Amino acid sequence: MASRPIQWVNSPVLMEAMLRYEQGLLPRSMQLWVEQMFELDGSETTSGLLPSSFDASVD
């Protein structure tokens, strides 16, 4: 099955993925997705995607 390009991402989903990525709580497939979305190198530090004063309640 050929992969399709990402056309739209729900902001709360993206924020939750970023939080979990920084905490190291994502499965490998989701880690790769976040790294692709933000053009990250997997060897980079995971901190710094979100500001330190970010409120994690993204309802």
GIZI-V30895 format. One record per backbone hydrogen bond with DSSP energy under -0.5 kcal/mol. NH is the residue of the N-H (numbers start at 0). CO is the residue of the C=O. If there is no record, write none. Layout:
BEGIN
NH_CO ; NH_CO
END
This chain:
BEGIN
13_9 ; 14_10 ; 15_11 ; 16_12 ; 17_13 ; 18_14 ; 19_15 ; 20_16 ; 21_17 ; 22_18 ; 23_19 ; 23_20 ; 24_19 ; 29_26 ; 30_26 ; 31_27 ; 32_28 ; 33_29 ; 34_30 ; 35_31 ; 36_32 ; 37_33 ; 38_35 ; 39_34 ; 43_40 ; 48_45 ; 53_50 ; 55_53 ; 57_55 ; 58_56
END
